[in-house]
Structures are given as structure tokens and as C-alpha cells.
Amino acid sequence: MQRPRILLADDHTLLLDGMCKLLENDFTLIGTVANGRELLAEAERLMPDVILLDISMPLLNGLDAARQLKQRGVRAKLVFVTMHNGADYVKEAFRAGASAYVLKHAAAAELVGAVHEVLRGNIYISPLINKDSP
């Protein structure tokens, strides 16, 4: 059975490297990008099963990139991995096509678990959202 293919999008190299290490045992990592415009191009070229993306990225933010990905027919599941814990951000991410919303200060196992959940067709929202949202 082929392992799910993941594309990572974040403008922080250290974070990208860390996510790669967390995910490489369960998934095939097919690329990393540092901004929303690169994400659009690489998502269409590589056709990943899952895209992990941040909200705050240069050139095109993650919310706008997600909307454009869906408009372009990219079928990848979108997992937002972000520092933004406000309920408005969560709602907007799901309106843009998210399948999961994970906070960057969550435990490492939560990220892997969230990806598995969306691959099963479920949604995932970090339990930390309820505690931290205003």
C-alpha cells in the first residue's frame, strides 16, 4: 500500500525541518515550500494527498492559498498548522477548505494524529483551541 504523500508549507525553515522529522515515519514527504505562491504551484504539480500549511506566510497567506487551491480543483486535505488560536481563524480556515486545525504549540503526536484523522475522512481541531480562544 502506498504511503500518503504530504506537502509542507511554512516560511520557517526550522519548523519545516521539525515537521519533516515528525512525519517521515508515517508518510511520504514530497516537498516543502516557504510561501503561498509556491504552495499553489507545487500543489498542482505534485498532487499531494495532504497539505500542511500555515496561515501567516509571505506573498500569499495560507487562508487565501487554501481558497485558491480548492478553486483550482486540488483535492488534497488541508491541515492548518499555526500559532493563531482564535475562534475566528479556525472558522475561516474551515470555510477555506480545512480538514484540520492544529496549533504549533501542540504536542508532536497531535500533528501526526490529526493527519491520520483527515486521511480517514474526519475533521480535527486542536483541543487547545477551546482553552485558548477568547
Order of alpha helices (4+ residues) and beta strands (2+ residues): beta-alpha-beta-alpha-beta-alpha-beta-alpha-beta-alpha-beta-alpha
